[in-house]
């Protein structure tokens, strides 16, 4: 039995320990981390999954970024404890996170990851979106939560320095490119 809930400040040490366990030691040197530095994650979209012993076994986070001055949701990281992998918990976190993102009014999501895995959720390679180096362009993937949301959105991914902490709905861009 698992309990899914929004990440709280008290969860942060356990989530960070899980991320350290699941990813390479140099994970914080990746370009996606440079985009997150000093930027709060999107409220209500960062989730933790606890087992019956109240141990964090999964986590997902979302961050605001921009591409061509358009708001974009950056998914990641998502992690599941090695002892719980293969149970579909990563998929659960991703599907729930995307549902909540759409409920908040987000229309486009991106990530850096393996297309064969993320394709099942609808992610496809973004041809004209550039993450800061040293990101492999083949791993830059996007998903439309609203049809046509990525149409005409191309260029470099940049940090979002606006105050998004008050409400995720401040990032609504429905109809801005449609």
Residue pairs with C-beta under 8 A, 6 or more apart in sequence:
1 51
1 52
2 49
2 50
2 51
2 52
2 57
2 58
2 89
3 49
3 50
4 47
4 48
4 49
4 92
4 93
4 96
5 47
5 48
5 50
6 43
6 44
6 45
6 46
6 47
6 48
7 15
7 41
7 46
7 47
7 48
7 59
7 61
11 48
11 56
11 59
14 48
14 55
14 56
15 48
15 56
15 59
15 61
17 56
18 56
18 57
18 58
18 59
18 79
18 81
19 27
19 59
19 77
19 79
20 27
21 79
21 81
21 82
22 77
22 79
22 80
22 81
22 82
23 77
23 79
27 33
27 77
30 112
30 135
31 112
31 131
31 132
31 133
31 134
31 135
32 74
32 76
32 112
32 131
32 135
34 132
34 159
35 63
35 65
35 74
35 131
35 132
35 157
35 158
35 159
36 63
36 74
37 159
38 159
38 161
39 63
39 64
39 159
39 160
39 161
39 164
40 164
40 165
41 61
41 62
41 63
42 62
42 63
42 64
42 73
42 101
42 104
42 164
42 168
42 171
43 164
43 165
43 167
43 168
44 100
44 104
44 168
45 60
45 61
45 62
45 73
45 97
45 100
45 101
45 104
45 168
46 59
46 60
46 61
46 62
47 59
47 60
47 93
47 96
47 97
47 100
48 56
48 58
48 59
49 56
49 57
49 58
49 59
49 80
49 89
49 92
49 93
50 56
50 57
51 57
51 84
55 81
56 81
57 80
57 81
57 83
57 84
57 89
58 78
58 79
58 80
58 81
58 84
58 89
58 90
58 92
58 93
59 77
59 78
59 79
59 93
60 75
60 76
60 77
60 78
60 79
60 93
60 94
60 97
61 75
61 76
61 77
61 78
62 73
62 74
62 75
62 76
62 97
62 101
62 109
63 73
63 74
63 76
63 160
64 71
64 72
64 73
64 74
64 160
64 162
64 164
64 171
65 71
65 72
65 73
65 74
65 110
65 157
65 158
65 159
65 160
66 72
66 157
66 158
66 159
66 160
67 110
67 129
67 153
67 154
67 155
67 156
67 157
67 158
68 152
68 153
68 154
68 155
70 108
70 153
70 173
70 176
70 177
71 106
71 108
71 160
71 171
71 173
72 108
72 109
72 110
72 153
72 157
73 101
73 106
73 108
73 109
73 110
73 171
74 109
74 110
74 111
74 157
75 94
75 97
75 98
75 109
75 110
75 111
76 111
76 112
76 113
78 90
78 93
78 94
78 97
79 90
80 87
80 89
80 90
80 93
91 120
91 121
94 121
95 121
98 109
98 121
98 143
98 145
101 109
101 145
101 168
102 145
104 168
104 169
104 171
104 172
105 168
105 169
105 171
105 172
105 173
105 174
106 145
106 168
106 171
106 172
106 173
107 144
107 145
107 146
107 149
107 172
107 173
107 174
108 142
108 143
108 144
108 145
108 146
108 149
108 150
108 153
108 173
109 123
109 142
109 143
109 145
110 126
110 129
110 140
110 141
110 142
110 143
110 157
111 118
111 123
111 141
112 131
112 135
112 136
112 139
112 140
112 141
113 123
113 139
113 141
114 139
115 123
115 124
115 125
115 138
115 139
115 141
118 141
121 143
122 143
122 144
123 141
123 142
123 143
124 141
124 142
124 143
125 138
125 140
125 141
125 142
126 140
126 141
126 142
126 150
127 154
128 154
128 155
129 140
129 142
129 153
129 154
129 155
129 157
130 137
130 140
130 155
130 156
130 157
131 137
131 140
131 157
132 156
132 157
142 150
144 150
146 174
146 178
147 178
148 177
148 178
149 173
149 177
149 178
151 177
151 178
152 177
153 177
162 170
164 170
164 171
